[in-house]
Amino acid sequence: QVRLVESGGDSVQAGGSLKLSCVAPRFIFTGCEMAWYRQAPGKERESVSNIAYGGTTTYADSVKGRFTISQDNDKTTLHLQMNSLKTEDTAVYYCAACREARTYKYWGQGTQVTVSS
């Protein structure tokens, strides 16, 4: 069973920063695309950022310039550095890995991020 384990979610004030982490099996980092998604209450899950196997990154327009996706050099952990947080960033954030068509094969359990004004 493949497990992705997120951590780092917390409650912060607007303007603050958080760094999310996702620990995954090493094989994922040797050939899979990885991503961060989020789901706010009453809204559909949305893509936040992804990083291709070759390192190319993409971001949702709503987080460009504020969030940064990265992987540790030891290829075991995916990160999402979130700066200048806004109340609209409040959501459960999910780590995902290994793209299959329009979705991903593996998902984490999610970590809650709450941003207050």
C-alpha positions as CSV (number, residue, x, y, z in Angstrom):
1,Q,0.0,0.0,0.0
2,V,1.4,3.4,-1.0
3,R,1.0,6.1,1.6
4,L,1.5,9.8,1.2
5,V,1.6,11.6,4.5
6,E,1.1,15.3,4.7
7,S,2.0,17.6,7.6
8,G,2.4,21.3,8.4
9,G,-1.1,22.5,8.3
10,D,-2.0,25.1,11.0
11,S,-4.0,28.2,11.8
12,V,-2.3,31.4,10.9
13,Q,-3.2,35.1,10.4
14,A,-3.4,36.6,7.0
15,G,0.0,37.6,5.7
16,G,1.7,34.7,7.4
17,S,3.5,31.7,6.1
18,L,3.3,28.0,6.3
19,K,5.3,25.1,4.8
20,L,3.5,21.9,4.0
21,S,5.4,18.6,3.7
22,C,4.4,15.3,2.1
23,V,6.5,12.2,2.7
24,A,6.2,9.6,0.0
25,P,7.9,6.4,-1.1
26,R,11.2,7.0,-2.9
27,F,10.0,5.3,-6.1
28,I,7.5,8.1,-6.6
29,F,10.3,10.6,-6.9
30,T,12.0,8.6,-9.6
31,G,9.3,8.9,-12.3
32,C,6.1,10.5,-11.1
33,E,4.6,13.9,-11.3
34,M,3.6,15.2,-7.9
35,A,1.1,17.8,-7.0
36,W,-0.7,19.8,-4.3
37,Y,-4.5,20.2,-4.4
38,R,-6.8,21.9,-2.0
39,Q,-10.5,21.8,-1.1
40,A,-12.3,24.6,0.7
41,P,-15.6,24.0,2.5
42,G,-18.4,23.9,0.0
43,K,-16.1,24.1,-3.0
44,E,-14.6,21.5,-5.4
45,R,-11.1,20.3,-5.1
46,E,-8.7,22.5,-7.1
47,S,-5.1,22.1,-8.3
48,V,-2.6,24.4,-6.5
49,S,0.7,23.4,-8.0
50,N,2.5,20.5,-9.6
51,I,6.0,19.4,-10.3
52,A,6.9,17.2,-13.2
53,Y,9.5,14.4,-13.0
54,G,12.0,16.7,-14.8
55,G,11.4,19.5,-12.3
56,T,9.0,21.7,-14.3
57,T,6.6,23.5,-12.0
58,T,3.2,25.0,-12.6
59,Y,0.9,27.0,-10.3
60,A,-2.7,28.1,-10.1
61,D,-3.0,31.8,-10.9
62,S,-4.4,32.4,-7.4
63,V,-1.1,31.3,-5.8
64,K,1.5,32.4,-8.3
65,G,4.3,34.5,-6.7
66,R,3.2,33.4,-3.2
67,F,3.6,29.6,-3.2
68,T,6.6,27.5,-4.1
69,I,6.6,23.7,-4.7
70,S,9.8,21.8,-4.2
71,Q,11.3,18.4,-3.4
72,D,14.0,17.5,-1.0
73,N,17.3,16.5,-2.5
74,D,17.0,13.1,-0.8
75,K,13.8,12.5,-2.8
76,T,11.5,11.5,0.0
77,T,9.6,14.7,0.7
78,L,7.5,17.2,-1.3
79,H,7.0,20.6,0.1
80,L,4.7,23.6,-0.5
81,Q,6.0,26.9,0.9
82,M,3.1,29.3,1.3
83,N,3.8,33.0,1.9
84,S,1.5,36.0,2.1
85,L,-1.4,33.8,3.0
86,K,-4.9,35.0,2.4
87,T,-8.2,34.0,4.0
88,E,-9.2,32.5,0.7
89,D,-6.3,30.0,1.1
90,T,-8.2,28.3,3.9
91,A,-8.7,24.7,2.8
92,V,-7.6,21.1,3.3
93,Y,-4.5,20.6,1.3
94,Y,-3.7,17.3,-0.3
95,C,-0.6,15.8,-1.7
96,A,-1.0,13.7,-4.9
97,A,1.4,11.6,-7.0
98,C,1.7,9.7,-10.3
99,R,-0.6,11.3,-12.8
100,E,-3.2,9.1,-14.6
101,A,-5.1,11.0,-17.3
102,R,-6.7,13.9,-15.4
103,T,-6.2,12.7,-11.9
104,Y,-3.5,11.1,-9.8
105,K,-3.1,7.5,-8.6
106,Y,-2.0,8.2,-5.0
107,W,-3.4,10.7,-2.5
108,G,-2.6,11.8,1.0
109,Q,-5.1,12.2,3.8
110,G,-4.9,16.0,3.8
111,T,-3.8,18.7,6.2
112,Q,-5.9,21.6,7.3
113,V,-4.8,25.2,6.6
114,T,-6.8,28.0,8.2
115,V,-6.0,31.6,7.5
116,S,-7.8,34.2,9.6
117,S,-8.1,38.0,9.1
